Amino acid sequence: MRAALAQANARRFAALGDPTRLQVFALISRAPLSVAEVAAQLPVSRPAVSQHLKVLADAGLVSLETAGTRNLYRPDTDAVAGLRDFIDSLWDVGLARFKLQAEKVARERARPLRSAHEPERDARSLPDARAAAQRKEKR
């Protein structure tokens, strides 16, 4: 991952790390809302909602749309897609590791189990190197 992208993702995750800010983001994710509409749904003041939206906007997570005299806030789809791609890449790595581990366990379970006496039988069934050499000499 490029350093600039890592920095942007870190800023975005940090912005979403505050519980109230995360609630604000969730609300505007459902529908574009004004500061007053967000504040009406949360136990925080309008100035506090404005500050939370500013932090989200500075992190690139929120865009502002003017509709007449109202300012409506909505998630920035490119930024959200970038975060999703990052999380998906982590998921892909995790799934790949899980698959490798599951295949390893399946291979181990597919091996026939041996009793404590089987290695002796296997050793007895193998020709002794000296005996094989002696048989060869006699020919």
NURONU-370744 format. One record per residue: x, z, y of N, C-alpha, C in turn. Coordinates in steps of 0.1 Angstrom, whole numbers, plus 5000, padded with zeros to 4 digits. Last residue first. Layout:
{{X, Z, Y}, {X, Z, Y}, {X, Z, Y}}
...
//
This chain:
{{5249, 4930, 4361}, {5244, 4916, 4360}, {5255, 4907, 4361}}
{{5260, 4953, 4368}, {5258, 4950, 4354}, {5254, 4936, 4352}}
{{5257, 4954, 4396}, {5270, 4953, 4390}, {5269, 4948, 4375}}
{{5230, 4959, 4399}, {5235, 4947, 4404}, {5249, 4944, 4397}}
{{5228, 4985, 4389}, {5221, 4974, 4382}, {5226, 4961, 4386}}
{{5243, 4998, 4409}, {5248, 4998, 4395}, {5241, 4987, 4387}}
{{5226, 4995, 4431}, {5240, 4989, 4431}, {5245, 4988, 4417}}
{{5205, 5010, 4423}, {5203, 4995, 4426}, {5216, 4988, 4426}}
{{5216, 5035, 4422}, {5211, 5029, 4410}, {5209, 5014, 4412}}
{{5222, 5039, 4449}, {5233, 5038, 4439}, {5228, 5031, 4426}}
{{5197, 5038, 4461}, {5206, 5028, 4465}, {5218, 5027, 4455}}
{{5167, 5041, 4443}, {5179, 5048, 4447}, {5190, 5037, 4450}}
{{5137, 5027, 4453}, {5149, 5027, 4445}, {5160, 5034, 4451}}
{{5109, 5048, 4459}, {5119, 5040, 4464}, {5131, 5039, 4455}}
{{5095, 5068, 4446}, {5091, 5054, 4443}, {5101, 5044, 4449}}
{{5105, 5091, 4457}, {5108, 5088, 4442}, {5105, 5074, 4439}}
{{5095, 5090, 4482}, {5110, 5090, 4480}, {5113, 5086, 4466}}
{{5068, 5092, 4478}, {5073, 5080, 4484}, {5088, 5079, 4482}}
{{5067, 5117, 4467}, {5063, 5106, 4459}, {5069, 5093, 4464}}
{{5074, 5131, 4490}, {5083, 5132, 4478}, {5080, 5120, 4469}}
{{5053, 5126, 4508}, {5067, 5121, 4511}, {5076, 5121, 4499}}
{{5031, 5139, 4494}, {5033, 5125, 4494}, {5046, 5120, 4498}}
{{5029, 5167, 4496}, {5036, 5161, 4485}, {5039, 5146, 4485}}
{{5013, 5172, 4518}, {5027, 5177, 4519}, {5035, 5171, 4507}}
{{4995, 5141, 4525}, {4996, 5155, 4521}, {5011, 5159, 4521}}
{{4987, 5121, 4552}, {4996, 5124, 4541}, {4996, 5138, 4537}}
{{4963, 5099, 4565}, {4969, 5112, 4564}, {4977, 5114, 4552}}
{{4968, 5067, 4579}, {4964, 5075, 4567}, {4971, 5089, 4568}}
{{4959, 5061, 4613}, {4970, 5062, 4603}, {4965, 5071, 4591}}
{{4939, 5064, 4630}, {4937, 5053, 4620}, {4948, 5054, 4610}}
{{4947, 5083, 4648}, {4936, 5087, 4639}, {4935, 5076, 4628}}
{{4965, 5068, 4663}, {4970, 5080, 4655}, {4959, 5084, 4645}}
{{4948, 5049, 4674}, {4959, 5045, 4665}, {4964, 5056, 4656}}
{{4933, 5066, 4691}, {4926, 5058, 4680}, {4937, 5053, 4670}}
{{4952, 5075, 4708}, {4945, 5085, 4699}, {4939, 5077, 4688}}
{{4958, 5051, 4721}, {4969, 5058, 4714}, {4963, 5068, 4704}}
{{4934, 5045, 4733}, {4940, 5036, 4723}, {4950, 5043, 4714}}
{{4932, 5066, 4751}, {4922, 5065, 4741}, {4927, 5056, 4729}}
{{4954, 5060, 4768}, {4954, 5073, 4760}, {4944, 5072, 4749}}
{{4946, 5035, 4778}, {4959, 5036, 4771}, {4959, 5049, 4762}}
{{4923, 5043, 4792}, {4922, 5034, 4781}, {4935, 5034, 4772}}
{{4933, 5061, 4811}, {4924, 5066, 4801}, {4923, 5056, 4789}}
{{4948, 5042, 4826}, {4955, 5053, 4819}, {4946, 5059, 4808}}
{{4927, 5026, 4836}, {4937, 5020, 4828}, {4945, 5031, 4820}}
{{4912, 5045, 4851}, {4906, 5039, 4839}, {4917, 5033, 4830}}
{{4931, 5050, 4871}, {4927, 5061, 4862}, {4920, 5056, 4849}}
{{4932, 5025, 4883}, {4945, 5031, 4877}, {4941, 5042, 4867}}
{{4906, 5023, 4892}, {4911, 5013, 4883}, {4924, 5018, 4876}}
{{4905, 5044, 4910}, {4896, 5044, 4898}, {4902, 5035, 4888}}
{{4922, 5035, 4930}, {4925, 5047, 4923}, {4917, 5048, 4910}}
{{4907, 5013, 4938}, {4920, 5010, 4932}, {4925, 5023, 4925}}
{{4884, 5025, 4948}, {4883, 5017, 4936}, {4897, 5014, 4930}}
{{4896, 5036, 4971}, {4891, 5045, 4961}, {4889, 5037, 4947}}
{{4901, 5012, 4985}, {4912, 5022, 4982}, {4908, 5031, 4970}}
{{4876, 5001, 4988}, {4886, 4994, 4980}, {4898, 5003, 4976}}
{{4865, 5020, 5004}, {4859, 5018, 4991}, {4869, 5011, 4982}}
{{4879, 5017, 5027}, {4880, 5030, 5020}, {4875, 5028, 5006}}
{{4871, 4991, 5033}, {4885, 4994, 5031}, {4887, 5007, 5023}}
{{4844, 4994, 5038}, {4848, 4986, 5027}, {4863, 4988, 5023}}
{{4846, 5009, 5061}, {4840, 5015, 5049}, {4844, 5007, 5037}}
{{4857, 4990, 5078}, {4864, 5002, 5075}, {4859, 5009, 5063}}
{{4837, 4971, 5078}, {4850, 4967, 5074}, {4858, 4980, 5070}}
{{4814, 4984, 5089}, {4814, 4980, 5075}, {4828, 4976, 5070}}
{{4812, 5013, 5106}, {4819, 5000, 5107}, {4821, 4995, 5092}}
{{4779, 5027, 5109}, {4793, 5026, 5103}, {4799, 5013, 5105}}
{{4766, 5031, 5142}, {4765, 5026, 5129}, {4779, 5026, 5122}}
{{4748, 5041, 5170}, {4760, 5042, 5162}, {4757, 5038, 5148}}
{{4735, 5029, 5201}, {4733, 5032, 5187}, {4746, 5032, 5179}}
{{4724, 5037, 5232}, {4736, 5034, 5224}, {4734, 5039, 5210}}
{{4698, 5023, 5252}, {4703, 5032, 5241}, {4716, 5027, 5235}}
{{4688, 5005, 5268}, {4695, 5016, 5275}, {4700, 5026, 5264}}
{{4694, 4978, 5248}, {4687, 4982, 5260}, {4695, 4993, 5267}}
{{4715, 4988, 5226}, {4702, 4982, 5225}, {4694, 4986, 5237}}
{{4748, 4986, 5217}, {4739, 4989, 5228}, {4726, 4981, 5226}}
{{4767, 5001, 5192}, {4758, 4989, 5196}, {4749, 4993, 5207}}
{{4797, 5010, 5179}, {4787, 5013, 5189}, {4780, 5000, 5192}}
{{4810, 5021, 5148}, {4809, 5011, 5159}, {4797, 5014, 5167}}
{{4832, 5041, 5129}, {4819, 5039, 5136}, {4820, 5029, 5146}}
{{4857, 5043, 5119}, {4846, 5044, 5110}, {4833, 5040, 5116}}
{{4880, 5046, 5134}, {4876, 5032, 5130}, {4864, 5032, 5121}}
{{4887, 5069, 5145}, {4893, 5066, 5131}, {4889, 5053, 5126}}
{{4873, 5068, 5168}, {4887, 5067, 5169}, {4894, 5065, 5155}}
{{4847, 5072, 5156}, {4850, 5060, 5162}, {4865, 5058, 5164}}
{{4850, 5099, 5148}, {4847, 5089, 5138}, {4850, 5075, 5143}}
{{4853, 5111, 5173}, {4864, 5112, 5163}, {4862, 5101, 5152}}
{{4829, 5104, 5185}, {4841, 5099, 5191}, {4853, 5100, 5181}}
{{4811, 5118, 5169}, {4811, 5104, 5169}, {4823, 5098, 5175}}
{{4818, 5144, 5177}, {4820, 5140, 5163}, {4820, 5125, 5162}}
{{4811, 5143, 5204}, {4825, 5145, 5200}, {4828, 5141, 5185}}
{{4783, 5140, 5201}, {4791, 5130, 5208}, {4806, 5131, 5204}}
{{4777, 5164, 5189}, {4775, 5151, 5181}, {4783, 5140, 5188}}
{{4782, 5181, 5210}, {4790, 5182, 5198}, {4789, 5170, 5190}}
{{4763, 5172, 5229}, {4778, 5171, 5232}, {4786, 5172, 5219}}
{{4739, 5180, 5215}, {4743, 5166, 5217}, {4757, 5164, 5221}}
{{4746, 5206, 5191}, {4742, 5201, 5203}, {4745, 5186, 5205}}
{{4734, 5211, 5157}, {4744, 5211, 5167}, {4739, 5204, 5179}}
{{4719, 5210, 5132}, {4719, 5222, 5141}, {4731, 5222, 5150}}
{{4703, 5177, 5132}, {4714, 5187, 5128}, {4713, 5199, 5137}}
{{4685, 5160, 5141}, {4685, 5162, 5127}, {4695, 5172, 5122}}
{{4690, 5157, 5168}, {4677, 5162, 5164}, {4676, 5166, 5149}}
{{4715, 5144, 5168}, {4714, 5159, 5172}, {4701, 5165, 5168}}
{{4706, 5118, 5162}, {4715, 5126, 5153}, {4714, 5141, 5155}}
{{4692, 5112, 5185}, {4685, 5112, 5172}, {4693, 5119, 5162}}
{{4711, 5115, 5205}, {4700, 5124, 5205}, {4693, 5124, 5192}}
{{4728, 5094, 5198}, {4733, 5107, 5198}, {4722, 5117, 5197}}
{{4710, 5070, 5177}, {4716, 5075, 5190}, {4721, 5089, 5188}}
{{4716, 5051, 5147}, {4710, 5062, 5155}, {4717, 5065, 5168}}
{{4710, 5029, 5121}, {4717, 5031, 5134}, {4709, 5042, 5142}}
{{4707, 5045, 5089}, {4701, 5037, 5100}, {4709, 5039, 5112}}
{{4724, 5056, 5070}, {4710, 5052, 5066}, {4704, 5043, 5076}}
{{4746, 5062, 5084}, {4748, 5053, 5073}, {4734, 5048, 5069}}
{{4740, 5082, 5101}, {4741, 5069, 5107}, {4743, 5058, 5096}}
{{4741, 5103, 5082}, {4729, 5100, 5089}, {4729, 5086, 5095}}
{{4768, 5103, 5074}, {4757, 5101, 5064}, {4744, 5097, 5071}}
{{4780, 5111, 5098}, {4783, 5098, 5092}, {4772, 5094, 5082}}
{{4770, 5137, 5100}, {4767, 5127, 5111}, {4769, 5113, 5105}}
{{4781, 5148, 5077}, {4767, 5147, 5078}, {4763, 5137, 5089}}
{{4808, 5147, 5085}, {4804, 5139, 5073}, {4788, 5138, 5073}}
{{4808, 5164, 5106}, {4811, 5150, 5108}, {4806, 5142, 5097}}
{{4804, 5188, 5092}, {4794, 5183, 5101}, {4796, 5168, 5104}}
{{4827, 5189, 5075}, {4814, 5189, 5070}, {4803, 5183, 5079}}
{{4856, 5169, 5079}, {4847, 5179, 5086}, {4833, 5178, 5080}}
{{4866, 5146, 5068}, {4869, 5159, 5062}, {4861, 5171, 5067}}
{{4865, 5123, 5080}, {4853, 5126, 5072}, {4855, 5140, 5065}}
{{4890, 5122, 5092}, {4877, 5123, 5101}, {4865, 5127, 5093}}
{{4906, 5120, 5070}, {4906, 5132, 5078}, {4894, 5133, 5087}}
{{4899, 5094, 5062}, {4896, 5105, 5053}, {4896, 5118, 5061}}
{{4910, 5080, 5085}, {4895, 5079, 5081}, {4891, 5091, 5072}}
{{4937, 5086, 5084}, {4929, 5090, 5096}, {4914, 5090, 5092}}
{{4943, 5075, 5059}, {4945, 5089, 5061}, {4937, 5094, 5073}}
{{4938, 5048, 5065}, {4930, 5055, 5055}, {4931, 5070, 5056}}
{{4958, 5043, 5084}, {4944, 5041, 5087}, {4935, 5049, 5077}}
{{4981, 5048, 5068}, {4979, 5056, 5080}, {4964, 5055, 5084}}
{{4979, 5028, 5049}, {4979, 5042, 5045}, {4976, 5051, 5056}}
{{4982, 5006, 5066}, {4969, 5008, 5059}, {4968, 5022, 5054}}
{{5008, 5009, 5074}, {4997, 5009, 5084}, {4984, 5012, 5078}}
{{5022, 5007, 5050}, {5022, 5020, 5057}, {5011, 5020, 5067}}
{{5006, 4992, 5022}, {5013, 4991, 5034}, {5012, 5004, 5042}}
{{5009, 5000, 4988}, {5000, 5000, 5000}, {5009, 5000, 5012}}
//
